[in-house]
Every structure is written in structure tokens, then in C-alpha cells.
Amino acid sequence: MSKVELSLPDRIDNDIRRLVDQGEFVNRDQAVEELLSMGMSAYNTTSTDDSQGPEENLFSQAVEDQQDPAARSDTGDDYSF
């Protein structure tokens, strides 16, 4: 794990201290690590082969999985018109 030294504005430092005091995080290191991770994930820094984001991919996959009952090719039923 790499170490990083940074300077924070007093407002941010106070917010982190308040979150730790409220029990949202075990300690300051955990708070900084998790808050940075959440910020990085908001920018979607992971590289994927898809040009779409995960929300669009899930939606399009659900649509692709649907089948039109009129287009079914199974001929297992005895009814015909």
C-alpha cells in the first residue's frame, strides 16, 4: 500500500473528524481511504471493454433477454390456426 501525504482545507478536515466522532468510520485513516475510494469510483476510473456504463449495460442486457411470444419458434403445442 502506498503512502500519501496531503493537505486538507480545515472544512474537510473538520468534516472527516466529525464523521469519525459520529462512528461512521473506525478511525481517520479508514475514513480517508473509504472517502477517496468512493470519490474515485464516482469518476469510473476502472477500464472496461464496454463503451457503456454499467447501468446502460444492465438495461440493454435485460431488453436483449426478452423474447416476443409471437416470434417463438417452438412447435411443441398442439394448437394451430
N, C-alpha and C positions, 0 to 999 in steps of 0.2 A: 504494500500500500504506500502510495507516495504521500509526502507531507507537503502542505501548502501553508504559507503564511499570508494573511490578508488583513487589510484594514477595513473596518466597517464603520459606517456612519453611526453616531450614537443612537439614532432612532432604531436602526436594525438591531444593534446590539441589545438595546432595551427590550425589543420585541422577542428576541431569542431567549433572553434571560427570563422574561415573563412566561414564555411557553414552558421552559424547564421548571420554573417555580410552580406552575399550574399542573405539572405532572404529565404534560403532553410528551415529553422526552425524558429519558433517564438522566442524561447529562448534556452539557453543552456540545461535546464532540458528536454525540448521536444526533442532536438537533441540527447542527450544521451539515453533517453528512446527508441526512434524510432530506433536508430542505434543498440542498444543492442537487440531489438526485431527482427530486420532484421537478425542480426548475429545468434540468437537462431533459427530462422526459417530455416536458411541455414543448420543447423545441424539436422533438422527434429526431434525436441525433443518431439513432440506430439506422444502419443502412439496410434496405430491403430491396429485393428484386422487383417488387411491385411499384408502380408509379402512383398507386392509390394508397390512401391512408387505411388503417385497419377498419374504420367504420364503413367506408365505401366498399372495401373488400368483403366484409361480412354481409352487407346488404346485397351486393351483386351475387354472392355465392348462394344466398337464400333464394333469390329470384331464379337463378340458374337451376336450382334443385327442384323447383316446382315443375309439375307436368300438367299439360292440358288434358283433361279426361277425354275430350273428343279426338285427340291425336294419339291415343294409346293404340299400340299395335297388337296387344294380346287378343287372341281369338278364342279364349277359353270359355266364354259364356255361350249358352245355347240360344240366346235371343238374337234375332236378326230382323231387319226391316226390309 
